């Protein structure tokens, strides 16, 4: 991330100050002002750092012209589609969280696929990593491998190697195809986004895996599969979207075969002491991220472990925090968005996609102050 953020010895390179208070509904201008206030950067620091790279405010300022245009276009479109309400009838918001998630990924998936390819998740990085986009893409594949290794999934040919895998929140199927190649198994992926499902099929046809990797538009809280259907349940960065964590875990547990394994990798907040709550500034930060990415209330990885133990009676529960292993990722994503090809892609994605891009520095912020964590959990269903 050197050259993107104002880098001191700290790996995240953002000063330890109060999180910015942002109001996404006010548009890109308010976001930039909030970032400037929250990070307390001087005008010179807002433009370049000592090494000549783009800093936090420089990144935001570079993206603002796109955002302003997209926001104005979105407002004009909404006004042109408004119909007068009947007298005495109050208009009500009817979009559910699931519908918002689907809309967000339908709009943004093509943007990030064009730039990053088939893997839409963090990479796994060795200490001191600095690399090209291709090396970041390789780190995304490494993430899948390292998670499988950490979880204790047996190698192909060994007893217990998975033969049927469910990928919950599959994106465009990158993990599904990698796991299918590795184990020679059959994989099923589910997503709320029709765009992601269609793109997953395109990738699978191109790789010759269409018969082994299937994808469906389904809700992870109401899966259509029979009980005890899959050897391995894989969820890589989708749990943060789930509004009812116990129900989400119970549904994965239901479709997992006895003796099968659940692997959950997800964004979480830091661990809290008994009776402790997040500080107001931490909650404001999470709220701003959540508005852009359609996330419900956050929890800790220990909260998931408690559900696995107390609610579901699972065995072999393990947790870990890999925040240190994913540090370079968001800086690389932001750099890719600032290239000419990234600008064009953001224009195609519209206001929702741009809003998500503009909030990416807040993810860096959340990791840097320890509020946001990259959590892992694995457990097995009792035989």
Secondary structure, DSSP 8 states (H G I E B T S, - for coil): -BTTB--SSSSS---S-------GGG-HHHHHHHHHHHHT--HHHHHB-TTS-B-HHHHHHHHHHHHHHHHHHHHHHHHHT-----TT--------HHHHHHHHHHHHHHHHHHHH-S--S-----TT----HHHHHHHHHHHHHHHHHHHT---TTSTT--SEEEEET-TTSHHHHHHHHHH--EEEEEES-HHHHHHHHHHHHHTT-TTTEEEEE--TTS--S-TT-EEEEEEES-GGG-S-HHHHHHHHHHHEEEEEEEEEEEEEE----TT----HHHHHHHHHHHHHHT------HHHHHHIIIIIT--EEEEEEE-GGGSTTHHHHHHHHHHSHHHHHHHHHHHHHHHHHHHTHHHHHHHHHTTSEEEEEEEEE---
